[in-house]
């Protein structure tokens, strides 16, 4: 659980940085930060965390993580 707490804390810190931006810009800022600076394993873990409820995650971080979820091909 300590790892999840650390991951949530880090994501929330990013969200708080962007919290003063307009909403859509803030969400995209958090998502871009996660894409650029978090390793693929870390992104998979935070996506899984959100899919399992995302307890304690800042609203902006939650929304940003949902933008990271790959969209399946429509083929």
C-alpha positions as CSV (number, residue, x, y, z in Angstrom):
1,X,0.0,0.0,0.0
2,X,2.9,2.3,0.6
3,X,3.8,2.3,-3.1
4,X,0.2,3.3,-4.0
5,X,0.3,6.1,-1.4
6,X,3.5,7.4,-2.9
7,X,2.2,7.2,-6.5
8,X,-1.0,9.0,-5.5
9,X,1.0,11.7,-3.7
10,X,3.2,12.3,-6.7
11,X,0.2,12.4,-9.1
12,X,-1.6,14.8,-6.7
13,X,1.4,17.1,-6.5
14,X,1.4,17.3,-10.3
15,X,-2.3,18.1,-10.3
16,X,-1.9,20.8,-7.6
17,X,0.7,22.5,-9.8
18,X,-1.8,22.7,-12.7
19,X,-4.8,23.4,-10.5
20,X,-4.7,27.2,-11.3
21,X,-4.8,26.6,-15.0
22,X,-8.2,26.5,-16.9
23,X,-9.7,23.0,-16.4
24,X,-9.0,21.4,-19.8
25,X,-5.5,22.9,-19.9
26,X,-4.8,21.6,-16.4
27,X,-6.0,18.0,-17.2
28,X,-3.9,18.0,-20.4
29,X,-0.9,19.4,-18.5
30,X,-1.1,16.6,-15.9
31,X,-1.6,14.0,-18.7
32,X,1.3,15.3,-20.7
33,X,3.5,15.3,-17.6
34,X,2.6,11.7,-16.9
35,X,3.3,10.7,-20.5
36,X,6.7,12.5,-20.6
37,X,8.1,11.8,-17.2
38,X,6.6,8.6,-15.8
39,X,7.9,5.3,-17.0
40,X,5.5,3.1,-18.9
41,X,5.3,0.8,-15.8
42,X,4.3,3.7,-13.6
43,X,1.6,4.8,-16.1
44,X,0.2,1.3,-16.2
45,X,0.1,1.2,-12.4
46,X,-1.7,4.5,-12.1
47,X,-4.2,3.5,-14.8
48,X,-4.9,0.3,-13.0
49,X,-5.2,2.2,-9.7
50,X,-7.8,4.6,-11.3
51,X,-9.7,1.6,-12.9
52,X,-9.9,0.1,-9.3
53,X,-11.4,3.2,-7.8
54,X,-8.6,5.7,-7.6
55,X,-9.1,6.5,-3.9
56,X,-7.5,9.8,-2.8
57,X,-6.5,10.9,-6.3
58,X,-7.0,14.6,-7.0
59,X,-9.9,15.2,-9.5
60,X,-7.4,16.6,-12.2
61,X,-5.1,13.6,-11.8
62,X,-8.0,11.2,-12.1
63,X,-9.2,12.8,-15.3
64,X,-5.7,13.0,-16.7
65,X,-5.1,9.3,-16.0
66,X,-8.3,8.4,-17.8
67,X,-6.9,10.2,-20.9
68,X,-3.9,7.9,-20.8
69,X,-6.0,4.7,-21.2
70,X,-5.4,3.3,-24.7
71,X,-8.5,3.3,-26.9
72,X,-9.0,0.0,-28.6
73,X,-9.1,0.0,-32.4
74,X,-12.6,0.1,-33.9
75,X,-11.6,-2.5,-36.6
